[in-house]
């Protein structure tokens, strides 16, 4: 970016220089998104290298911001983030086919005057319309 004739760095990328080289490579390769990379800066350099090694050993996995926050939280709670600890923290929840996921939507965010049954039908139509786009 250029402002008033001076080159300015994009603030979203400013923390990446504090990221370990191995995780910088994972970021460049698209294995870590930008918010996650900015969060992972909070890990110690050794833990950053272990996370990068874990990514190398699991080529089908990526780290997003939610997983990065979970890693930081685990480190703050004293979890040892070795290979097994990282795997435990980043473990994917395995949803069963018959499990339903519920989302609470406040009635105040829906059109006024709907009964609960009408509101549920309205939300289901909205979800169906969203999926068809």
Secondary structure, DSSP 8 states (H G I E B T S, - for coil): -EETTEE---GGGGGGGGS-HHHHHHHHTTSB-HHHHHHHTTS-HHHHHHHHHHHHH-TT--B-HHHHHHHHHHHHTT---SHHHHHHHH------TT--------GGGS-TT--HHHHHHHHHHHHHHHHH-
